[in-house]
Amino acid sequence: MTTAKEKSSFDMVMKNLNKEIKQIQGQTMKGLIRSAALIRRDMDKTSPKIPVDTGNLRQSWFTTPYPHKTKRALIMGFSANYALKVHEEVGTNFQRPGAGAKFFEASLNRNHKQILNIIKQEAKVR
């Protein structure tokens, strides 16, 4: 079961990251996509890694542009219906070596500065 405290820690990470991204002038979809690719690779290589049993959770990763004419946004996450449950299972011993709960949140925290730098690099010159 996901507690309000666990959910709020992920929400806070996303809120802070989104706030900083919005301040980048001329951000591009390319920068957002490159950042999402960085996050996905990191969750597979750095502990806590994405837990793997059948591989369905890992394969359910998706990114999609936010459909809005004036905003540049990218939605990313896992479409497996149990993804949130697995993400929040602190204390669980997963089969995959190095796998653990909070894999998505940990990757966002670890790569915070690199995400912002990628987006800045791809920003349009005004």
C-alpha positions, 0 to 999 in steps of 0.5 A: 500500500502506498502511503501519503508520505511515500507519494508526496516524496515523489510528487515533491521531486517532480514538482521541484524538477518541473519548476526548474525546467519551466525556467529554461528559456527555449526548451525543446522537445528534443531536450525533454526526450533526451532527458527521458532516455537518460532516466530510462538508461539510468534505471536499468544500470544504477541501483536501485534498478527496475525490478524484473520478474517477467520483464513486463514492467521494464518493457512498459516504459513510455514517453509521450508529448503533452498535447498542448500548443503553447507548452512543451511537456513530456509525459513519461512513466510505466504503463504496467498496472502494478508499476506504482505498487512495485515502485513503492515496495520499500523493504522488498527483496527483488530477484534482480541484483541491485533492484529496489523500490523507488527506482524512478524517484532515485533516478530523477534525484541522481540525474537532476542536474544532468537533466537540466543541462541536457534541456539547456543544451537543446534550448533554442537560441533566441 
